[in-house]
Amino acid sequence: MARRVFEAWKGNNKFVFGGRLIFGPDAWSIPFTILLILTPVVFFSIFVATHLHNEFLPNNATGHVFFVGVILISVFVLIFLFLTSARDPGIVPRNSHPPEEELCYDTSVSSDGRQTPTVQIPRTKEVMVYGVAVRVKYCDTCMLYRPPRCSHCSICDNCVERFDHHCPWVGQCIGVRNYRCFFMFVSSAALLCIYIFSMSALYIKVLMDRNQGTTVWRAMRESPWSVMLMIYCFISLWFVGGLTGFHLYLISTNQTTYENFRYRSDNRINVYNRGCSNNFLEIFFSKVKPSRNDFRAFIKEETPRNITLATTWEGPEEAEEENREERRQKVEEDLDMDEDVMKLQQRFNKEEEGIDQSHQKIDIDLLRNESNERVPTTRSEAKHGRTRGDAQDDELVAGSSVRESRSSAAAEEGR
């Protein structure tokens, strides 16, 4: 049965509803973020908004404006949180094999003199962006050259276009397709903190005006929930408010968080900066790019490719270890061959002790030459599945050949 793309996805993402929604690997943080948003909203609606409604417009339907305001902003925050977390941030599809047009074939010479063809991939290449040469890097994991402003997220294990950062609060990477929603989520969360803080402070002011001569401390003791909400929102505003201001600066200069922190000290020219107004138009009023991945599509089977990338996947230490093992094995086989030759030499010396020294020298030379051609090593016999009986037969054949050579030499001498 054919599988869908999301079922065989190699990244660390989590898919729900049959691949219709995609989350990051730390999606468990989303319920915690929702809890941080809804908790102050609930306490504000119960302990502050109700009293404000009774104080100002108790008999008028418009008195519910305090409830409507906090609920409306909260709904916007949750919607933008969902759109940021549950959509493709701009993942670049992986390649099943390296790009063939970028392969460089090279022939390397090993230590034993053999030539080994290898395939090399340049680590970087240059592309033109607005008439300026920009260097892009090769990603070994995704087997592609990353597009400009693209980076590989180590948490999601994906290459993301216009990668900004990986946000643990939304459990997703922030890229070209969800950056706008992320900014709206952060800014609306900051607006919610400002609203709850200001309404809680207004209720403290109402308590002071209702009881003439009441100090601030007495009013705060009368409504402790207002004080806790003000403290909570003040602390949260430092985070979401500061993040909103920082991203406003990034948008005005057309930078990403990754670029700002990585290239801050390089003093390089920002080729993407087209002016403050055009930068804002690009972020907020341009059309969102369609996803480059169809996670619900069926996988198409591809023919296997045998490409060995020695310089990319095989380290020099592994190649050196393999060459060292081959040399060691060759030396051992040579030693085994010399040992077999010596054994045969001793055997024939015992059988032919009365032969003249000159004949013995000729026999030894003939024996060594014959053994180099016919006598196999013990290791080679084991590799080729030869038995001990076969080895003995070879020794008998070698002995008969030596005896024949001796007879021929004796006949020649007699002549």
Secondary structure as a PSIPRED ss2 file (coil, helix, strand):
# PSIPRED VFORMAT (PSIPRED V4.0)

   1 M C   1.000  0.000  0.000
   2 A C   1.000  0.000  0.000
   3 R C   1.000  0.000  0.000
   4 R E   0.000  0.000  1.000
   5 V H   0.000  1.000  0.000
   6 F H   0.000  1.000  0.000
   7 E H   0.000  1.000  0.000
   8 A H   0.000  1.000  0.000
   9 W C   1.000  0.000  0.000
  10 K C   1.000  0.000  0.000
  11 G C   1.000  0.000  0.000
  12 N C   1.000  0.000  0.000
  13 N C   1.000  0.000  0.000
  14 K E   0.000  0.000  1.000
  15 F E   0.000  0.000  1.000
  16 V E   0.000  0.000  1.000
  17 F C   1.000  0.000  0.000
  18 G C   1.000  0.000  0.000
  19 G C   1.000  0.000  0.000
  20 R C   1.000  0.000  0.000
  21 L E   0.000  0.000  1.000
  22 I E   0.000  0.000  1.000
  23 F E   0.000  0.000  1.000
  24 G C   1.000  0.000  0.000
  25 P C   1.000  0.000  0.000
  26 D C   1.000  0.000  0.000
  27 A C   1.000  0.000  0.000
  28 W C   1.000  0.000  0.000
  29 S H   0.000  1.000  0.000
  30 I H   0.000  1.000  0.000
  31 P H   0.000  1.000  0.000
  32 F H   0.000  1.000  0.000
  33 T H   0.000  1.000  0.000
  34 I H   0.000  1.000  0.000
  35 L H   0.000  1.000  0.000
  36 L H   0.000  1.000  0.000
  37 I H   0.000  1.000  0.000
  38 L H   0.000  1.000  0.000
  39 T H   0.000  1.000  0.000
  40 P H   0.000  1.000  0.000
  41 V H   0.000  1.000  0.000
  42 V H   0.000  1.000  0.000
  43 F H   0.000  1.000  0.000
  44 F H   0.000  1.000  0.000
  45 S H   0.000  1.000  0.000
  46 I H   0.000  1.000  0.000
  47 F H   0.000  1.000  0.000
  48 V H   0.000  1.000  0.000
  49 A H   0.000  1.000  0.000
  50 T H   0.000  1.000  0.000
  51 H H   0.000  1.000  0.000
  52 L H   0.000  1.000  0.000
  53 H H   0.000  1.000  0.000
  54 N H   0.000  1.000  0.000
  55 E H   0.000  1.000  0.000
  56 F H   0.000  1.000  0.000
  57 L C   1.000  0.000  0.000
  58 P C   1.000  0.000  0.000
  59 N C   1.000  0.000  0.000
  60 N C   1.000  0.000  0.000
  61 A H   0.000  1.000  0.000
  62 T H   0.000  1.000  0.000
  63 G H   0.000  1.000  0.000
  64 H H   0.000  1.000  0.000
  65 V H   0.000  1.000  0.000
  66 F H   0.000  1.000  0.000
  67 F H   0.000  1.000  0.000
  68 V H   0.000  1.000  0.000
  69 G H   0.000  1.000  0.000
  70 V H   0.000  1.000  0.000
  71 I H   0.000  1.000  0.000
  72 L H   0.000  1.000  0.000
  73 I H   0.000  1.000  0.000
  74 S H   0.000  1.000  0.000
  75 V H   0.000  1.000  0.000
  76 F H   0.000  1.000  0.000
  77 V H   0.000  1.000  0.000
  78 L H   0.000  1.000  0.000
  79 I H   0.000  1.000  0.000
  80 F H   0.000  1.000  0.000
  81 L H   0.000  1.000  0.000
  82 F H   0.000  1.000  0.000
  83 L H   0.000  1.000  0.000
  84 T H   0.000  1.000  0.000
  85 S H   0.000  1.000  0.000
  86 A C   1.000  0.000  0.000
  87 R C   1.000  0.000  0.000
  88 D C   1.000  0.000  0.000
  89 P C   1.000  0.000  0.000
  90 G C   1.000  0.000  0.000
  91 I E   0.000  0.000  1.000
  92 V C   1.000  0.000  0.000
  93 P C   1.000  0.000  0.000
  94 R C   1.000  0.000  0.000
  95 N C   1.000  0.000  0.000
  96 S C   1.000  0.000  0.000
  97 H C   1.000  0.000  0.000
  98 P C   1.000  0.000  0.000
  99 P C   1.000  0.000  0.000
 100 E H   0.000  1.000  0.000
 101 E H   0.000  1.000  0.000
 102 E H   0.000  1.000  0.000
 103 L C   1.000  0.000  0.000
 104 C E   0.000  0.000  1.000
 105 Y E   0.000  0.000  1.000
 106 D E   0.000  0.000  1.000
 107 T E   0.000  0.000  1.000
 108 S E   0.000  0.000  1.000
 109 V E   0.000  0.000  1.000
 110 S C   1.000  0.000  0.000
 111 S C   1.000  0.000  0.000
 112 D C   1.000  0.000  0.000
 113 G C   1.000  0.000  0.000
 114 R C   1.000  0.000  0.000
 115 Q E   0.000  0.000  1.000
 116 T E   0.000  0.000  1.000
 117 P E   0.000  0.000  1.000
 118 T E   0.000  0.000  1.000
 119 V E   0.000  0.000  1.000
 120 Q E   0.000  0.000  1.000
 121 I C   1.000  0.000  0.000
 122 P C   1.000  0.000  0.000
 123 R C   1.000  0.000  0.000
 124 T E   0.000  0.000  1.000
 125 K E   0.000  0.000  1.000
 126 E E   0.000  0.000  1.000
 127 V E   0.000  0.000  1.000
 128 M E   0.000  0.000  1.000
 129 V E   0.000  0.000  1.000
 130 Y C   1.000  0.000  0.000
 131 G C   1.000  0.000  0.000
 132 V E   0.000  0.000  1.000
 133 A E   0.000  0.000  1.000
 134 V E   0.000  0.000  1.000
 135 R E   0.000  0.000  1.000
 136 V E   0.000  0.000  1.000
 137 K E   0.000  0.000  1.000
 138 Y E   0.000  0.000  1.000
 139 C E   0.000  0.000  1.000
 140 D C   1.000  0.000  0.000
 141 T C   1.000  0.000  0.000
 142 C C   1.000  0.000  0.000
 143 M C   1.000  0.000  0.000
 144 L E   0.000  0.000  1.000
 145 Y E   0.000  0.000  1.000
 146 R C   1.000  0.000  0.000
 147 P C   1.000  0.000  0.000
 148 P C   1.000  0.000  0.000
 149 R C   1.000  0.000  0.000
 150 C C   1.000  0.000  0.000
 151 S E   0.000  0.000  1.000
 152 H E   0.000  0.000  1.000
 153 C E   0.000  0.000  1.000
 154 S C   1.000  0.000  0.000
 155 I C   1.000  0.000  0.000
 156 C C   1.000  0.000  0.000
 157 D C   1.000  0.000  0.000
 158 N E   0.000  0.000  1.000
 159 C E   0.000  0.000  1.000
 160 V E   0.000  0.000  1.000
 161 E C   1.000  0.000  0.000
 162 R C   1.000  0.000  0.000
 163 F C   1.000  0.000  0.000
 164 D C   1.000  0.000  0.000
 165 H E   0.000  0.000  1.000
 166 H E   0.000  0.000  1.000
 167 C E   0.000  0.000  1.000
 168 P C   1.000  0.000  0.000
 169 W C   1.000  0.000  0.000
 170 V C   1.000  0.000  0.000
 171 G C   1.000  0.000  0.000
 172 Q E   0.000  0.000  1.000
 173 C E   0.000  0.000  1.000
 174 I E   0.000  0.000  1.000
 175 G C   1.000  0.000  0.000
 176 V C   1.000  0.000  0.000
 177 R C   1.000  0.000  0.000
 178 N C   1.000  0.000  0.000
 179 Y H   0.000  1.000  0.000
 180 R H   0.000  1.000  0.000
 181 C H   0.000  1.000  0.000
 182 F H   0.000  1.000  0.000
 183 F H   0.000  1.000  0.000
 184 M H   0.000  1.000  0.000
 185 F H   0.000  1.000  0.000
 186 V H   0.000  1.000  0.000
 187 S H   0.000  1.000  0.000
 188 S H   0.000  1.000  0.000
 189 A H   0.000  1.000  0.000
 190 A H   0.000  1.000  0.000
 191 L H   0.000  1.000  0.000
 192 L H   0.000  1.000  0.000
 193 C H   0.000  1.000  0.000
 194 I H   0.000  1.000  0.000
 195 Y H   0.000  1.000  0.000
 196 I H   0.000  1.000  0.000
 197 F H   0.000  1.000  0.000
 198 S H   0.000  1.000  0.000
 199 M H   0.000  1.000  0.000
 200 S H   0.000  1.000  0.000
 201 A H   0.000  1.000  0.000
 202 L H   0.000  1.000  0.000
 203 Y H   0.000  1.000  0.000
 204 I H   0.000  1.000  0.000
 205 K H   0.000  1.000  0.000
 206 V H   0.000  1.000  0.000
 207 L H   0.000  1.000  0.000
 208 M H   0.000  1.000  0.000
 209 D H   0.000  1.000  0.000
 210 R H   0.000  1.000  0.000
 211 N C   1.000  0.000  0.000
 212 Q C   1.000  0.000  0.000
 213 G C   1.000  0.000  0.000
 214 T C   1.000  0.000  0.000
 215 T C   1.000  0.000  0.000
 216 V H   0.000  1.000  0.000
 217 W H   0.000  1.000  0.000
 218 R H   0.000  1.000  0.000
 219 A H   0.000  1.000  0.000
 220 M H   0.000  1.000  0.000
 221 R H   0.000  1.000  0.000
 222 E H   0.000  1.000  0.000
 223 S C   1.000  0.000  0.000
 224 P H   0.000  1.000  0.000
 225 W H   0.000  1.000  0.000
 226 S H   0.000  1.000  0.000
 227 V H   0.000  1.000  0.000
 228 M H   0.000  1.000  0.000
 229 L H   0.000  1.000  0.000
 230 M H   0.000  1.000  0.000
 231 I H   0.000  1.000  0.000
 232 Y H   0.000  1.000  0.000
 233 C H   0.000  1.000  0.000
 234 F H   0.000  1.000  0.000
 235 I H   0.000  1.000  0.000
 236 S H   0.000  1.000  0.000
 237 L H   0.000  1.000  0.000
 238 W H   0.000  1.000  0.000
 239 F H   0.000  1.000  0.000
 240 V H   0.000  1.000  0.000
 241 G H   0.000  1.000  0.000
 242 G H   0.000  1.000  0.000
 243 L H   0.000  1.000  0.000
 244 T H   0.000  1.000  0.000
 245 G H   0.000  1.000  0.000
 246 F H   0.000  1.000  0.000
 247 H H   0.000  1.000  0.000
 248 L H   0.000  1.000  0.000
 249 Y H   0.000  1.000  0.000
 250 L H   0.000  1.000  0.000
 251 I H   0.000  1.000  0.000
 252 S H   0.000  1.000  0.000
 253 T H   0.000  1.000  0.000
 254 N C   1.000  0.000  0.000
 255 Q C   1.000  0.000  0.000
 256 T C   1.000  0.000  0.000
 257 T H   0.000  1.000  0.000
 258 Y H   0.000  1.000  0.000
 259 E H   0.000  1.000  0.000
 260 N H   0.000  1.000  0.000
 261 F H   0.000  1.000  0.000
 262 R H   0.000  1.000  0.000
 263 Y C   1.000  0.000  0.000
 264 R C   1.000  0.000  0.000
 265 S C   1.000  0.000  0.000
 266 D C   1.000  0.000  0.000
 267 N C   1.000  0.000  0.000
 268 R C   1.000  0.000  0.000
 269 I C   1.000  0.000  0.000
 270 N C   1.000  0.000  0.000
 271 V C   1.000  0.000  0.000
 272 Y C   1.000  0.000  0.000
 273 N C   1.000  0.000  0.000
 274 R C   1.000  0.000  0.000
 275 G C   1.000  0.000  0.000
 276 C H   0.000  1.000  0.000
 277 S H   0.000  1.000  0.000
 278 N H   0.000  1.000  0.000
 279 N H   0.000  1.000  0.000
 280 F H   0.000  1.000  0.000
 281 L H   0.000  1.000  0.000
 282 E H   0.000  1.000  0.000
 283 I H   0.000  1.000  0.000
 284 F H   0.000  1.000  0.000
 285 F C   1.000  0.000  0.000
 286 S C   1.000  0.000  0.000
 287 K C   1.000  0.000  0.000
 288 V C   1.000  0.000  0.000
 289 K C   1.000  0.000  0.000
 290 P C   1.000  0.000  0.000
 291 S C   1.000  0.000  0.000
 292 R C   1.000  0.000  0.000
 293 N C   1.000  0.000  0.000
 294 D C   1.000  0.000  0.000
 295 F C   1.000  0.000  0.000
 296 R C   1.000  0.000  0.000
 297 A C   1.000  0.000  0.000
 298 F E   0.000  0.000  1.000
 299 I C   1.000  0.000  0.000
 300 K C   1.000  0.000  0.000
 301 E C   1.000  0.000  0.000
 302 E C   1.000  0.000  0.000
 303 T C   1.000  0.000  0.000
 304 P C   1.000  0.000  0.000
 305 R C   1.000  0.000  0.000
 306 N C   1.000  0.000  0.000
 307 I C   1.000  0.000  0.000
 308 T C   1.000  0.000  0.000
 309 L C   1.000  0.000  0.000
 310 A H   0.000  1.000  0.000
 311 T H   0.000  1.000  0.000
 312 T H   0.000  1.000  0.000
 313 W H   0.000  1.000  0.000
 314 E C   1.000  0.000  0.000
 315 G C   1.000  0.000  0.000
 316 P H   0.000  1.000  0.000
 317 E H   0.000  1.000  0.000
 318 E H   0.000  1.000  0.000
 319 A H   0.000  1.000  0.000
 320 E H   0.000  1.000  0.000
 321 E H   0.000  1.000  0.000
 322 E H   0.000  1.000  0.000
 323 N H   0.000  1.000  0.000
 324 R H   0.000  1.000  0.000
 325 E H   0.000  1.000  0.000
 326 E H   0.000  1.000  0.000
 327 R H   0.000  1.000  0.000
 328 R H   0.000  1.000  0.000
 329 Q H   0.000  1.000  0.000
 330 K H   0.000  1.000  0.000
 331 V H   0.000  1.000  0.000
 332 E H   0.000  1.000  0.000
 333 E H   0.000  1.000  0.000
 334 D H   0.000  1.000  0.000
 335 L H   0.000  1.000  0.000
 336 D H   0.000  1.000  0.000
 337 M H   0.000  1.000  0.000
 338 D H   0.000  1.000  0.000
 339 E H   0.000  1.000  0.000
 340 D H   0.000  1.000  0.000
 341 V H   0.000  1.000  0.000
 342 M H   0.000  1.000  0.000
 343 K H   0.000  1.000  0.000
 344 L H   0.000  1.000  0.000
 345 Q H   0.000  1.000  0.000
 346 Q H   0.000  1.000  0.000
 347 R H   0.000  1.000  0.000
 348 F H   0.000  1.000  0.000
 349 N H   0.000  1.000  0.000
 350 K H   0.000  1.000  0.000
 351 E H   0.000  1.000  0.000
 352 E C   1.000  0.000  0.000
 353 E C   1.000  0.000  0.000
 354 G C   1.000  0.000  0.000
 355 I C   1.000  0.000  0.000
 356 D C   1.000  0.000  0.000
 357 Q H   0.000  1.000  0.000
 358 S H   0.000  1.000  0.000
 359 H H   0.000  1.000  0.000
 360 Q H   0.000  1.000  0.000
 361 K H   0.000  1.000  0.000
 362 I H   0.000  1.000  0.000
 363 D H   0.000  1.000  0.000
 364 I H   0.000  1.000  0.000
 365 D H   0.000  1.000  0.000
 366 L H   0.000  1.000  0.000
 367 L H   0.000  1.000  0.000
 368 R H   0.000  1.000  0.000
 369 N H   0.000  1.000  0.000
 370 E H   0.000  1.000  0.000
 371 S H   0.000  1.000  0.000
 372 N H   0.000  1.000  0.000
 373 E H   0.000  1.000  0.000
 374 R H   0.000  1.000  0.000
 375 V C   1.000  0.000  0.000
 376 P C   1.000  0.000  0.000
 377 T C   1.000  0.000  0.000
 378 T H   0.000  1.000  0.000
 379 R H   0.000  1.000  0.000
 380 S H   0.000  1.000  0.000
 381 E H   0.000  1.000  0.000
 382 A H   0.000  1.000  0.000
 383 K H   0.000  1.000  0.000
 384 H C   1.000  0.000  0.000
 385 G C   1.000  0.000  0.000
 386 R C   1.000  0.000  0.000
 387 T C   1.000  0.000  0.000
 388 R H   0.000  1.000  0.000
 389 G H   0.000  1.000  0.000
 390 D H   0.000  1.000  0.000
 391 A H   0.000  1.000  0.000
 392 Q H   0.000  1.000  0.000
 393 D H   0.000  1.000  0.000
 394 D H   0.000  1.000  0.000
 395 E H   0.000  1.000  0.000
 396 L H   0.000  1.000  0.000
 397 V H   0.000  1.000  0.000
 398 A H   0.000  1.000  0.000
 399 G H   0.000  1.000  0.000
 400 S H   0.000  1.000  0.000
 401 S H   0.000  1.000  0.000
 402 V H   0.000  1.000  0.000
 403 R H   0.000  1.000  0.000
 404 E H   0.000  1.000  0.000
 405 S H   0.000  1.000  0.000
 406 R H   0.000  1.000  0.000
 407 S H   0.000  1.000  0.000
 408 S H   0.000  1.000  0.000
 409 A H   0.000  1.000  0.000
 410 A H   0.000  1.000  0.000
 411 A H   0.000  1.000  0.000
 412 E H   0.000  1.000  0.000
 413 E H   0.000  1.000  0.000
 414 G H   0.000  1.000  0.000
 415 R C   1.000  0.000  0.000
